[in-house]
Amino acid sequence: MNKFMSKALIALTFLSFSLASFAYQDPKIHLEEVTKKISAEVLNNKDKIKNDSEYAKSLIRDYLLPEVDSEYMAKRILGKTYWMQASAEQREKFITEFIGLLLNSYAKGLANYDGQPITYDDTQYSKSGNLANVRSTIVPNEGEPILIDYRLKVQPDEKWLVTDVIIEGVSMAKSYANQYREQISKIGLEETLKKLEAENQKAKEATEISDKKVEQS
């Protein structure tokens, strides 16, 4: 795992400590309040998180995914051209497999949280008030503090959803976009979807506990 993806794992882990934000509530205040509540839950269940991958994934599914505008992020990753060329079925499959990627890649990051301090700067709003940026600073047990910007967009139902995570100036959405657009240009969207599905299945099997695996160990 490269340095950026390692930090992305940490960033998404802490993002999972947030619940739904509302348009009339300052995202910074909300993040601070909920971080205190959810971090306690994680610290009290560290052994279970380490030994039960499905439980770890359930935390990401319950706390992270509701905060992410999955369709918007998928559009950004594929880009206008590939998104328009994709069928409705292919779009849905990409969103599903991308969510699977987040679950398999970042659920294990929950076990790395040991109460590291997290601070939030004041929320920065766009002129329209429909976009916001919340900068957080995570102080890891080792190394320099990590600066993370959460980009949010208010929805028609007045919830704030995350549309991108910027880790020390590097956009997570852009990084995924570069990766998948290059792949699609080489092997096509359908083959890219098959490859992503296979990678997710392989990651899932790697965390499963079965009698067969025990016999082989």
C-alpha positions, 0 to 999 in steps of 0.5 A: 500500500502506497503512502497516499492510500495509507493516509486515505485509509486513515482519513476514511476511517475517521470520516466513518465517525460522522452521521448525517449532517443537516443544512442548518447545522454547522458541519464542524460542530456536528463532526466534533459531537459525533466523533466523540460518540463513535470513537468511544464505540470503536475503542470499546470494540477493538477486539471484535473489529480485529477479529470480525471483518463483517462487523467492521464492514457494518460500521463502515456501512452504517456510518461512512456510506450514508455520508458519501454521495456515492452517485456523485462520486461515481460520476466524478470518477468515471468522468462525463464521457464514460458515465454517459456511455455507460448503461444504467446497469453499468452505472449501478454496477460501478457504484455497487462495486465501488462501495464494495471497494470502500468496505473491503479496503477501509473497514480494517482501518477502524482497528488502527484507531487508538484515540488519536486526537482529531481537531476541526477548523471552522467550516468554510462555505461557498458564496451560495452556501450550498458547498462546504469544506471542513478541514481536520487534523489527525495526530497519529501515534507516529509521524507528522499530523495529517491534514484532511479536507472534507468537501461537502454538498447540501442535498435537496433533503437538507443533508450534507454529503461528502463529495471528496476527501482531500488528503494533504492536497491530494483528492481521493476522487481524482486519484480514483478517477486517474486509476479507473479512466486509464484502465477503461481506456485500455480494456473498456468499461465492461472488463473494468467492472469485471476486474473490480468485481473480482478484486472485491470478491478476492478481498472478501474471501481473504477475510472469511473464516472457514473450516477449509482455511483452518485445515490448510493453515 
